[in-house]
Amino acid sequence: MIKREDLTSQKMRRIAPEMDPLRIGMGWSIDDLSKPQIMVESTFGDSHPGSAGLFELVSETCGGITEAGGRYARYFATDICDGQAQGHDGINYSLASRDAICNMIEIHANATPFDGAVFLASCDKGMPAHLMGIGRVNIPSVMVTGGVMDACPTGRHTGDVKKDLLTLEQIGIYSAQYERGEIDAKQLEWYKQHACPSCGACSFMGTASTMQIMAEALGLMLPGTALMPATSSDLKAAAFKAGEQSVKLAWMGLKPRDIVTMRSFENAIMVHCAIAGSTNSLLHIPTIAREFGIEFDAEIFDRMHRDAHYLLDIRPSGRYPAQFFYYAGGVPRIMEEIRSMLNLDVMTVTGKTLGENLDELKASGYYDRCDEYCAQHGITWQDVIRPFDKAIGTNGAIAILKGNLAPDGAVIKHTACPKEMFTATLRARPFDCEEDAIYAVLHKQIHPGEAVLIRYEGPKGSGMPEMFYTSEAISSDKELGTSVALITDGRFSGASTGPSIGHCSPEAAEGGPIALVEENDLIRLDVRARRLDIVGVNGEAKTPEEMERILAQRKAVWKPKDPRYTSGVMKIYTEHAVSPMKGGYME
């Protein structure tokens, strides 16, 4: 235990005489000054449902800190919403915002040093930004997530969950159906008005939900608290307990880098396999590891996903909305099913090992409460989280593809890819921006047997936006969904389905092979062999040696495009961002 005089806050009081009067000016009492001082950092703001509901949790957290004898200080750096940024250049700011929020966390934590911290976030970039920040500032910390929004009943009562419960990721499909004239404006409007009935992260296993789960899997959250329904009293109680625990950690001096090791990341990846998590994790996990001082090879995802059991029947790959994950037992239940594959001796924010946490949770009646939640919805936990020996799949969910089209790698979520597309030779249809590609898809200019390539959308090209609308337009088209692949140096939403291959590296802006592809080149996809290659020109097959010569000739005359951004934060980001396969962070 740390002595009071050795707390960081008390050392700062001795060094900076203005500290006490400035704290008093904020309403602190004289007694508050000598308490452990805890920073409460959140993405609260009116930016999207995942952050709009966080202030109530901030208040609960502060209550827990006060109860445990600490004093809180609230800081805010809100995040943007990928959903609201879709379809226009706003999405280009998304990945850059991750690094910007992390930078603000560093500024907040180091400009006025604290004894500990609680971090609250919910969504795609806020979650990884906060996990990065926890590793970077390395003060005793607990993560609290804002949970997941409710799914909306459609009123159909068909017994089919997909039809009876509406979630946001379906809007992309319905929008594409409307553009093709398959549903009318009234139907689309109803879906739009009812897809987000509450606060919280989107109710599917997208990037937001995946990263909430990753935070617990890394040992940075209280056990069993990831992806709780945002409207539940359980979530408020978890925030309060996290506030209490932050004070305990401050007295213990237990820092994040004492907790999170490479073995912790191995645990997180095994959980990622079991839940078929978002491909965007391959951007975030390596970047988070870097902030913890851990060298991380993204190909570890491919190695660990091979032969791993995929257990989770949650949208977009499965049937149930994300709130059912918590009802079924959440991260602890997943961990129990893959227990033999986990490093149970790793430390966590409880001050105990992962194995000890799981044993205590089982003894506490946690699973009994989860079973009660399931019974209220007429299901069992096995409906949502399959037992290990009854897995949905046994080859993980993510594959890293390499070849002459992606020498440094590309990423596919093969559990969302039709089996018909695991092996295919396709004619190339390259586009230099997403807007042109989606127009071609929606206006029937793309045909079965083609590969839509969207390039110059990597980190250096445009900031690496999502290609969500294009992927949904393809996957929702009965003619194209099982016959057309989408390949890009950009990224995809965690909700994307279909034959979508992203993170193609090197990216086009750096002269990667994707920049050299021409109309009607032959593209060979082989998911099982982990290959992605250009194998022909103008519809005619070529030998590997011939293709090597042709690509060398094309590279010799290739000229880079003028920078898309010449000022502001996007200029800084696109100039300094690393490869997608390294995490797309700024160096």
Order of alpha helices (4+ residues) and beta strands (2+ residues): alpha-alpha-beta-alpha-alpha-beta-alpha-alpha-beta-alpha-beta-beta-alpha-beta-alpha-alpha-alpha-alpha-alpha-alpha-alpha-alpha-alpha-alpha-alpha-alpha-alpha-beta-beta-beta-alpha-beta-alpha-beta-beta-beta-beta-beta-alpha-alpha
